[in-house]
Amino acid sequence: MRVLLIENNPVDAGILLGAMDQSQNAVVDIAESLETARELIERRHSEYDLAIFDLQIPTTDGALDEHVDHGLAAFVQLGRIAPGTIRFVWTGKATDEAFEQIVMEQDKADPLGTNNPEPMVKFFNKAKLRDCIDCLNEISQSMAVLDEIQWSWGLTPQDVEPMTKRVVDIFARRQKGAQVHVGTLGDGQSGSSVLRLKVISEEGVTTASVVGKVDDLQEVKEELSRYGRHVAPSLKPGAYATLGDDVLVGADGLGGAFYKLVDPDAKSLFEIAANDPEKAADAVRRLAENLTPWCDGVPQKRVPVRDVRRAILSDGVAESIDGKLGLERQSVEDAEVFIHEATVHGDLHGLNVLVDSDGNPILIDYAQVMKASAALDPLTLELSAILHPKSPLRGFWNDADPTLWMKSAEFFADCPHAAFFEALRKWGHDVAASDGEVCAAAYSYCLRQLKYDDVDHEVAAQLARSAAAALPNK
């Protein structure tokens, strides 16, 4: 356990340090002023499990301008930067009962995985030292339980950030887990970690099988909001992984969303496509049917291609990669196409669709669900198989002519996985308002891939140019 102690009274600091020494697992950083506290918070906030604030501190070390405003400034700063960190207010400054009650009744949460929500901010008057020390000991013991949860990677061990592990451990402890079997599903292009997790109890019983998404706290909250607005109310049960739990406190600025897997042996659509193209094609057809509620009855609109592109790539980023495209982008994006504006997954690559043992596709990862061109999902899935760095199908069409991309029968003629790709292209045309929408979606996806270092830029640019050439009036 790592603790930030903001205290300029050496006697009081010594008392708390002595108490934490007895816990045998605490590392303590001390700040004696607002200046030092701010520096430590900015530099090391991601390392702290707990922060203790004496409000009456000076502006700089050794200064004589002690005031509660200085301690409160540090308190607010940590709450803003690391809202998932437990904070103690430990002060001898007189406060009335109302202030104490307000502090104690702030947001309750479960940052330690105990299944017993507690206030994230606790108030202790220095006259009640024993209460503070008892609470410190309880937290220290809980942190030790989290640290004892063991991870098993099997044949693919990987390093994870300490706070990513903390998010998963909090979830696992809630499930009475003693160990976690871990595998990655992450796409390698975003800052998030997508993990397949099996939680095992001390007795060897599986207590949870989930897909866990660990990301910046605000990103997780936004994903949960999108899930609640667009996924759960619209799609039929079984079409998507349902939310099991979330972790929004206890790990600095990270959070996690954990989605239940009915079939823990479900494989990614990428893997299915590589080994059984016919089964993958059937999964695509089922997926298209599952997502019909998002597309039924949606309006047709006439829009410039840039509006399709803006849904997945901002103007600023598009401008920054202009030189990699090999054509005059502005004229391409001036072209107008008819589209169906629908709810879409927004990042439907082959790792975000799992296929269970019965061949049923299961949607995961809802961070980009939005209103956009209906063709974006099937075209993303098709082109991710060609361009995504973790696609096992990458490279098989190296001898194909990218200018033939729009003529799918010719483009995939020599491809051993043609059934899979033909099912995807058919889905794209079925949901699109026009061929122009299919081209605009493909162009937009390929253009976006040029911002990633681990994508074949030559192939992406060639495919983008091919899609652009097939646009109306081009």
N, C-alpha and C positions, 0 to 999 in steps of 0.2 A: 504494500500500500504506500503510495506517495502522497504526502500532505504538504500543502502550502499554509504556513502559519504566519499571519500578519499581526505582529505584537512587538511593541517597543519597550515593554517592561521586562527586564531580564528575569525578575523573580517569577512573574506569571508564566513567561516562556519556559523557564526551567521546570515549573510544575507540570506543564503539559508534555514537555519533552520526556520527563521522567515517566509519566503515565504511558506514553507511546513506546518508550523503550521496553516496557514490560510486555507489550504485545509482540515484540520480537520480529515484526515484519514491516515496520514503518520506516520510510525514508522521509525526512522533513527538511523543507527549504524554509528559511526564515526571512521575512521582510520586516524591517523596523520603520518603514516610512511609505508614503504613497508612491514616491518615485521608484523605490526598489520593488514594491508590489506590482506596479504597472509593468516594469521591465520583465519580471518573472512571469507574469500572466501572459504577456505578449509572446515570450520566448518558449515557455514550457507548459502552457495551459493544457495541451493534449496529454500530459503525463500525470496530471493530478486526479486522484480519486476523491479527495476531500480538501476543502479550504476552510480555515478558521480565521475569523476576522475580529480583532479588537477595533472598534470604530474610532476610538480616541487615539489617533496617530498623527505624527508631524508630516509635513510635505517632503522633507528630505531627512536622511539619517542625521541625528544629533541636533536637529532644529528644535526650537522651543514653541512652535506654533501648532501644538496638538489641537485637533478639532474633530468632531464626529463626521463632518462633511468629507474629510479625507478618507476615513475608513469606508464610508458609504460609497465614495467614488470607486474605490477598488472593488467593493462588493458588486456594484452595478456592472463594472467592466467585465468581471469574470462571468457574471450571469449572461451578459450579451455574447461573449465569445464562446463560452463553454456551458450552455444552458443545462447540459446533462450532469453537471458536477454537483455533488452534495456540498452545501455551504452551512457552516456554523457561524452564528453571531454570538461572540463571547465578550461581554463588555461589563464594566463596572459603572458605566454612565447610567444615571437614573433614567428609567423609562416607565411610562405608566402601563397599566395592565392592557389597555386597548392596543398599544403598539405591539406588545408581546403577542397578543392574540392574533393580530393581523399577520405578523410574521409566521406564526405557527400554522395559520390556516391557508398559507399559500399553497400552490399546486401540490397535490399528493401524487406520488408515483412509486414505482418499484425498481429502483436503480440497482438492487442487489440480487434480484431474482428470487426473493423470498415468498412471493405471492401475497405479501402484506404491504399495501401502499402506505408510505410514510411521507410527511412533509419534506420537500427538497431543501427547505431552509429551516433550520432549528435555532431557537433563541435560548441562550443560557446567561443568566446573570452570574458575574464572577463570585458572588456570594454562595452560589450553588455549584461548587466545583465538582462534587461527587456525581451529580447528574450528568455533567459534561463528560467526565471520565468514563462513566458507565456506558454512555452512548458511543464514545470513541471505541471502547472495547467491543461492543456489539458489531460495529461496522468493520472493525479489524477482523473479527472472526468470520464475518460474512465474506469479506474480500478473500480470506484464506480459502474458504469453500470454493469460490469461483476459480481461484488459481489452481485448485487441485483437480479440476475437470480436465481430462486427458483427451487429446485429439489423435485420431488415426487416419492417415492419408492413403494407406495401402501402397501401391506401386508408384504413385505420383505425388510424393511429398512436396509441399510448397511452403514458402514463407508468407506469413500474413502480418499486417500491422497489429501491434498490441491492442489497439482500441477496436479493431475489427474482431479480433478474438474475444474481446470483452463483451461486445454486443451478442455474439453467438453464445458465449458462456452464460450470460444473463438469461437468455431464452432457454438454454439447456437446463439450467438449475430449476427454472419454473416447471420443467417437465420431469423433475426428479432424476436428472441425468448425472451420471458419473463419468461418462465418456461420450465422445461425438465422433462418428465416422463421417469423413468429409470428402467430397469430390467437387471439382469446379465445373460451373456451367457458364462462367463469365465470358463476355464477348471480346475482352481484350482491348476494346477501343474506348470505353468510357471509364470514369473513375470509380465506378461501383464494383463490388464483389458479389457475384451470383454463385451460390454454393448449394450443392445437394447435401442435405444433412440427415443423418440417422442418429437419434439420441438414444443412448443405452443406459439403463439404470444400473445401480451397484450389483443387482442380482442377475444382470444380463438380459433384462427384458427391454424390447424396443418400445419406448414411450412416445416417440414422435418421428415422423418421416416427412420432411418438408424441403421446399426450395426456399433458401434464405437470401434476401437482397439486403446488403449492407452498403450504405451510401451516406453522403452528407445529410444531416438531420432534416434540413428543409426540403431536400429532394425526396426523402422518404415520406415526409408529410404530404407532399404534393402527389406522390404516387398513390398513397392511401386515399387521398381525395378523389383522384381519377378513378380508382377502383370502385369507390362508393358511388360515384356519379354515373359511370359509363359501363362498367363491367358487370358487377353483381346484379343491378336491376334489369339488365337487358339480355344477357346471354343465358342459355339454359344450363342447369346443373350438369356437371361433367365436362362441359366445354372448356372450362378454365380451372386453374388451381385456386381454391378458395382460401381466403385469409384465415390463418389460425391464430396469430398473435403478432404483436409489434413491440419493439423496444425503442423507446424515444428518450430515455434518460440513462445516465450511468456511464457514458462513454464519450466524454467531451462533446464534440459537435457531430458525432456519428449516430445513426439510428439504423434500425433493421425492420423489415417486414418479412414475415414467415408464412408461406403458403403451403397448405396440406397437399401431400401426394398420396392419392389412394393406392396407386401402384408404385412402390418405391423402386421398381426395376424398369420404369419407363425410360426410353431412350430418346435422344434428340432426333428431330426430323433429319438433320444432316446425316447422322449415323445410319438411320433407316434407309435414306436415299442412296447412300454409298453401297449398301449391302443388298437391298431388295427394292429396286426402282418401282416395281409394280405395287408393292405394299405402300411405298411412299406416295405414289400417285393416288392410291385409294385414300390415304390419310389427307392429302390435299383436297380431294373432293369432299370428304367429311368436314374438313376445316372450313371450306367455303360455305357449306350448309350451316355449320354452327354459327358462323358470323353473319348469316343472312339478316338477323334482326337489326344489325347496324346499318344495312344498306337498303332495306325495304322502304319504298316510298320516299326516298330522299330526293331533293330538288336537283334539277339540271341547271347548270350555270355556264355562261360563256366567260372565260377568264383568260388573261395572258399567262403564258407558261411561267413567268416569274412568280405568279401567285401560287402555283403548284410547288415550285421550288422553295418558296419562302416558308412553307409549312415545316420543312426539315433542314433548311440551311439559310442562315441570315444573309442579308445583303452584304454586310461587312466581310464575312468569311468567304462568300462567293467572289467578291472582288479580290481578296487576297490570293485566291488560287486560279485567277483568270489565265495566268501564263501557262498553266499546266494543261489547259483544255484544248488548245490548238484550233480554236475558231472564234468568231466574233460573237461573244455571249449576248450582248445587248439585243442584237437583231433576232437571235434565236428566241429570246425571252419576250420579245414584242409579239410573237405569233400568238394568236388566240385559239383556244380549243374549248370544246364542250366537255364539262366534267360533271360527275355526280358527286356532290359534297356529302360525305358520310362520316360516321364515327369510324376511326381506323386505329389499329394497334400502334402504328407509327414507328415500330422498330422490329418488324416481323422477320428477323433472320432465322436461320435454321436451328439455332440454339434456344430460341424463345418459343419453340413448339416441341413439346414432348409427346411421344407416342407410346401408349400403354401396350400390354401384351395382347390385347384384343384389337389393336390397330386404331384405337380412338385417339385423336389428337387433343392435346391439352395445352391451352394457352398459358404462358407465364410472363411475368415482368410487364407491369402496366405503367411504367414511368412516362411513356410518350403518348398514351392514348389521347386522341384529339379529334377535331373535325378537320377533314382534309379530303383530297381526291380519293375516291373509293379504290382506284387502281393502285394506290401506293402499297398496300399490303401484299397483294400477289406479286407485284413487280419487285418489291424489296426481297421477298422470299426467293424468287427466281434468281435475281442478280447477286444476292448474298452467297448463293452456292458457287458462283463464279469468282466473287471478289473477296468474300470474308476471309480473314487470315486463318480462321479455325475451321473452314469448310474442307472436308475430306475430298470434295469434288473439284477443287481448284486445279486448273491446268489441263484438264482432259481435252479442252477444245483449242489447244494452242495452234492447231493447224486449221481451225475454222476461220472463215472470213468474217470479221466483225461487221462489215458493211451489209451482211445478210441478216443481221440480228432480227429485223422486223419480220423477215420471212422465216418463221420459227421452224417449219418443216425442213428447210434447207440448212439452216444454221445448226440444228441439232441432229442432222441426218446420220452422222457417223458417231453419235454419242451413245454409249451403252446405257445411259440413264435417261434416254429420250422420253420415256413414258412419264417420268416425274416432271420434266420440264414442260411437256405438252399439256399436262393437267394444270400446271401453274399458269401458262399463257392463256389457256381457255378461261380459267377463272378471271384473269385480268380483263379479258374482253367481255366476259359476261357481266361484270359489275361496272365497267366503264361506260360512259355516255357516248364515247367515240374512240376511233383508233388514235386520234390526236391525244386523248387523255392517257392512253397506254404509253405513247411515246414521251409525253411530258413527264409521266411518273418515272419512267426508266431513265431519261435524261437527268432528272433531279437526283435520283439515287446515286447514279454514277458520278455526277458532279460532287456530291457530298463525300464520296469515297476518296477524292483527291486531297482531302485535308488530313488523311491518316497516313502515317509513315510506313505502316506494315501492309499496305495494299499495293498491288501492281498498278502503278499509275498509268502505264502505257495501255494496258488492257481497259482500265476504267475510262480513260480519255477516248479510246477508240469506240467503245460502246456508247458513250455519251454522244459522240459525233454521229454515230449511226442512228441513234434514236432521234437526234435533232434533225438529221437529213430527211427523216420520214414524217416530220411534222407537216401539217397542212401549209401549203404555199411555200414550202422549202425545197 
